[in-house]
Structure formats: C-alpha cells, structure tokens
C-alpha cells in the first residue's frame, strides 16, 4: 500500500493525498496553525481511517458468522497529547450494530477480534 501527499502551496496548510487506489483526500490545518479550514485535519483523517478499518472488520466478521447485520455505526472519541507530537493517547470506540436476531455474544466477539488485530 502506498500514498502520496502533496502540499498545495505557500499560502496555507492544505495537503492533497493520492491513495494507491487512485483516490484523492484533501486535508487542511486549523486557522490558528496557518490552515483555512477547507478540509478535515490530518489527525481527523487518521481517526476516521481507524474507525473505517475497525467497522469494516466487524461487518465482515459478523457476515462470516452468519449474522443478519443491517447496520453498523461507530462513534470514536479521542484524547491527544498536549505537546508535540500530539499523538492519540486514548481512543474510545462506541458501536451501534443493527440487524435481525443478532446474537450479542457474536457481536461482542466480532468487536473484540477487530480490536485484537
């Protein structure tokens, strides 16, 4: 997997990333950091990607387990270090999984398996 990130120019903090699959993702900084609030912050994209990967895993695992899953929503809340580099220090995942006759223990197992990955 690869990705190319390009700064769009001298007047701001906007970056365009081209993924290995040929898709573009625009990112921008906060105004107080020289950005113009034109797109998500890079760390928001990291958090969204983390959520996307985890939700994807859960849906695949539940389907393979024969569960009739109809919806999966994941809300992530995070905390970051106060000093640079402002890495994530805590991420909380809150799942809402909908379906027909879902077995709670199978849903919990799917989330646990995804977390362990």
N, C-alpha and C positions, 0 to 999 in steps of 0.2 A: 504494500500500500504506500502511496506517495501523495504529496500535496505540495503545491507551490503557493507561497504567499507574497504578494507584491504591495508595497506601499504606493498609494496613488499619487503622491506628490508632496511638495514642500509646504502647502497651505493646509495643514490639518493632520489628523491621525487616522485616516481611513485606509483600510487594507482590503484587498480582494484576494481570496484564496481560491485556487482551482484544484479541485479534488482529482484523484487518479481516475475517477469515472467520468470526468469532464464537466462536473457541476461547479458553479460559482457560488461562493459565500462571501458576502460583504460584512466587514466588521469596522467599528468606529470607536473612538475613545470618548470619554465624557468631556464636556466642555471645559471643566477645570483642568483637564490633562491635555488640552490642545485639540480635542475632537470637536465634532459638530453634531453629535447625537443623531447621525444618519442611519445607523445600523446597530445591531447588538454589539456589546463589548466582547472582546476575545474570551474572557473568562465565562461570560454567559453562554457562549458557543460551546465551550468545554463542558459546562454543566448540562446544557441541552443534549450534547452528544452522549454524555454519561447516561442520562435518562433514556435517550433513544435506544442505546445498546441494551440497557437493562430491561426495558419494556419489551423490546424485540425478543430477547431471550425468554422472558416469561410467557409471551404469547406462543412461541414455538414449543416450549416445554409443555404447556397446557394442551396444545393441539395434539402433540405426540402422545400425551397421556389420555387422549380420548375425551377431553373436556369440551363441552359446547360453549366456548368462550365467545361472547358477543361484544365485549368492550374492555379496554384496559387503559386506565388513566394513571399517570404517575406525577405527583407533585414533589418537587425537590426543593428543599430549603438548605441553605449552606451558611457556614461561617468561614471567614478568611483571616489569615494572619494580619496583624495591624501594620507590620513593617514589610518592606520589600525583601524577598519576593513574596507577594501576597497570595500564597498558596491556600488551597482549601484545607481547613483544619477539621471541619466536620461537615458531613453531608447527610441529611435525613431524607429517606425515601418514604413516601406515603402512597400506597397503591389503592386504587379502586378498580376491582375486577368484576365485570358483569357477565352473566351467562345463564344458561339453563341447567339446573340441577348440578351446579358446581360443587365439588367436594372441597370443603375448607382446608382439609389436611393436604390435598393435592395442590391447591393454590399456594398454601404456605411453603410446601416443598419446592415448588417452582421458583418462588421468590428467593428462597434460601439457596437453591442451586445457582441461580443467577448471581447472587451476592458472592458466593464462594469462588466463582470464576474470576 
